[in-house]
Amino acid sequence: MFGGTYRHNLDSTGRFIMPLDMRNSLGSRFYVTKGLGCLCVFTQEWTRKLEEELSRLASPLAQLLNPEVSRLHRHFFSGMNEASTDKQNRVQLTPEHRRYAGIHEDVVICGCGEYIELWSPEAFEEYEKNNGRVEDLIRSGEALLPPTLLPGEGDVGIPSAGPGQ
């Protein structure tokens, strides 16, 4: 699991030092690709899971002809690069990746459970400002919950054990 938030400088060629705890969990080879306003770093295993899930969304023909499905495939896979850390524990970001994420001098490295996000400090600050309120987190959690059951639905006739029962 990847956790924590770090800020590191990029050298003149676009390399940064990956934090030790993240480096140890990534393995020797991993993938960097475009995320949603940031870059994502995936382990080989997580990349396979993403590929499998996207493939289950539609048949091969639909992947080619359905613009919604092909957009997702193109976004995640067209700019995906295999990467590794060098002997000085640095990760190289391509010019295309740095341009996409607006990463120039510094990078914010965020552990997100099974993957890592790389942000420009400005974009990360803006994201936090617009999405970091408790209300935003609650709304996101509620959107992922199954639809609310009506009273009596799904309780299989078992009465509540609350007061007054």
N, C-alpha and C positions, 0 to 999 in steps of 0.2 A: 504494500500500500504506500502511496506517495502522499505526503503531507508537508505542511509548512509553506511559508512564503519567503523568498530570498531576493535580494537585488545584487546583481553583479555587473561589472563593466565588460564591454566588448573591446577586444583589441582591434588594431587597424584592419585586420582581415576578417572580422566578424566572428571571432571565436570568444567563448566565455567558459568559465569553469563551472561544471555541473556540481552541485553540492554532493558531498560524499555519500550521504544516506540514499539519495536518489540514484547516484551513479552505481552503487552496489546493487540496487534492485532492477535497474534497466537491463543489465546483461551487457555482453560485449558488443552486440549489434542491436540497434533500435531504429525507429522511424520518426521523421519530423515531417509534418504536413500542415496545411492551412486548417485553422479552426474557425471559430466565429469571432472575428476581430482580433485574433491572436494566432499563435502557432501551437500545435499539439505535438507532444512527444509520446509515442506509443511503444510498448514492448513488442517483440515479435508475436507473442501469444495474443495480446490485445488487438493487434492489427489483424490477425486471423479471425478473431471474433467479430470485428467490425466488418470484414469482408463477407463472412458467412451471413451476418444479419442483413446486410444490404442485398446480398444475393437472394435471400428468402423473400424480399419485398416484391419481387417480380420475376417472371420468366426471363431467360436470356434475350428473347426478342423484345419483350417489354422494356428491358433495361436499355435497349438501343433506341426504341421508338417512343417511350413515355418520357416527356421532357422533365417531369418531376423526379423520376427515378434516376435518369441519366445526369441530372444536375447534381444530385448527391454523390454519385459515383465520381463524377468529374471533379467536384470540389475536394473530396478527400484523397483521391488517388492520383490525379494528374500532376500535382505538385509534391507528391510524397517522395522523400529521399531517405535511403538507408544511411545511417550515421553510426558513429562510434566516438568514444573519447580518445584523444591522443595520449602520448606518454606523460603529458603535463595536465591530464584530466580536463582538457578543453573540448568543447563541441563546436564544430564549424556550422554556421548558418549560411545558407546560400544568399546571394544578393536578392534573388526573387523572394525568398522568405522574409528577409529583413524589410524589403520594400512593402510587401503585403501587410506585415504587422506593424510597420512604422518603427521598427527597432533600429536605433542608430548608435547611441553611445552606451546605453544601459539596457539591461533586460530584467524584468521581474519574472521570477520562476515560481510557479504555484503548483503545489501538489494537489491533485484532484482525485484522490482515491486510486483508480487503476491507470491513470494517465497524468501527464504533466502539461501545464499550459505555460507558454512564453509570451509575455506582453511587453509592449513599450510602457515605460512608467506613466506617460500621459494617458494612454488608452486605458490602462488598469485603474488609474485614479478616476477617470470618467466613468468607467464601468461600475466601480464601487460606489460612486456618488449616486448613480442612477439605479442601482440594483441591490445595494447593501442594507437597505432598511429591513427591519423585522417584518413589516407588512409585505414586502416583496418576497421574502423567504416563505412566509405563510401561504401567499397566493401561489407560489410555485409548487409547494407541497400539496396544496388542495387540488391543483390542476392534475396532479399525477395519481390522486386517490381514485378508487372506483366510484362510480356514481352513488350518491347518497340513497340509501334505502328509505322507503316510506315507513312510518311507524307500523310495526307488526309484520313487515316484509322481512323474510330471511331469519326470523327468530324461531322458526319451527315450533311455534306455539309455547315456547318456554317463557313463563312470566318473569318480569323484572324483579330483582331482589332488593330494589331500593326502598326508601322509607314510605310508609303508608300502604305497603302491599300486604 
